[in-house]
Amino acid sequence: MLKRLCVGTAIAAFLSFGAPSLTFAQDQTTPKQDVKKAGKETKKAGQDAGDAAKDAGKATAKATKKTAKSVKHKVTPNMTSATCKDGTVQRGHTKTTACNGHGGVASGQ
């Protein structure tokens, strides 16, 4: 019985102390491999940052265009052009107000 206990203890000791060190030895990398891996990860991080900046730029451009359109409509609301009797083309809220002081709206408008 003592023999079995010793053998069991020896196997348990080998598995608990010997196996991890063998596994650890297999996972070790050289400094050159570490540098290469770090370089690849840095490159990927740079690409991800570039993609994020590109997406942010597109979103900003969209928002700027939308805001500009809104401002334009607020500043110049519903204007129309009309050819007046004196031959000039004027702008106003209506054709009649556009040609005030120019003899009125030309016929055919």
C-alpha positions, 0 to 999 in steps of 0.5 A, spaced: 500 500 500 505 504 501 508 503 494 501 505 491 501 511 495 508 513 493 507 512 486 501 516 486 504 521 489 510 521 484 505 521 478 501 527 482 507 531 483 510 530 476 503 532 473 502 538 477 509 541 477 512 538 470 506 538 465 506 546 466 513 547 465 513 543 459 507 547 456 510 553 458 516 552 455 512 551 448 509 557 449 515 561 449 517 566 444 524 569 441 525 577 442 524 577 434 518 574 434 515 579 440 517 585 436 514 582 429 508 581 433 508 588 436 509 591 429 503 587 426 499 589 432 501 596 432 499 596 424 492 594 426 491 599 431 493 604 426 489 602 421 483 601 426 484 609 428 484 611 420 478 607 419 475 611 425 477 617 423 474 616 416 468 614 419 468 621 423 470 625 417 464 622 413 459 623 419 462 631 420 461 632 412 454 629 412 452 634 418 455 640 415 451 639 409 445 638 413 446 644 417 448 648 411 442 647 407 438 648 413 441 655 414 440 657 407 433 656 407 432 660 414 436 666 410 433 665 404 426 663 405 422 661 399 424 666 394 422 667 386 424 671 380 420 675 375 422 678 369 419 685 370 416 690 364 423 694 364 426 687 362 430 686 368 430 680 372 428 681 380 427 676 386 422 677 391 417 673 396 412 674 390 413 676 383 409 682 384 414 684 390 420 682 386 418 687 380 416 693 385 419 699 382 420 696 375 413 697 372 410 691 374 411 684 372 412 683 364 406 679 361 407 672 360 409 671 366 
